[in-house]
Amino acid sequence: MSSAGVKLGPGTIFTASALAKVCTLDCLRRIWLEEGLSGFFKGLKAKILQTALNAALMLMLKEQLFTVVKRLLASQRLHNMLSRSLVA
């Protein structure tokens, strides 16, 4: 039983994993030759902006949730105190 392969030229057969390695290395080589070192960092500014906005949104949500829970707990304590004083 032989493993399935891909033929890329006369007499050249690659397995899927070998083909992925060849394609990845070729892609990295082309980026290096066409764009240089900065080519590997394209899109990084957008990703940093996305991460910063996500962190800010999560912090805002956490603070809002904290405020709501704090108010709910305070009102629950007040309710418990009032009901105890009415019973006693």
Sequence and secondary structure as in RCSB ss.txt:
>XXXX:A:sequence
MSSAGVKLGPGTIFTASALAKVCTLDCLRRIWLEEGLSGFFKGLKAKILQTALNAALMLMLKEQLFTVVKRLLAS
QRLHNMLSRSLVA
>XXXX:A:secstr
    EEEEETTEEEEHHHHHHHHHHHHHHHHHHHH GGGGGTTHHHHHHHHHHHHHHHHHHHHHHHHHHHHHHHH
HHHHHHHHHHHH 
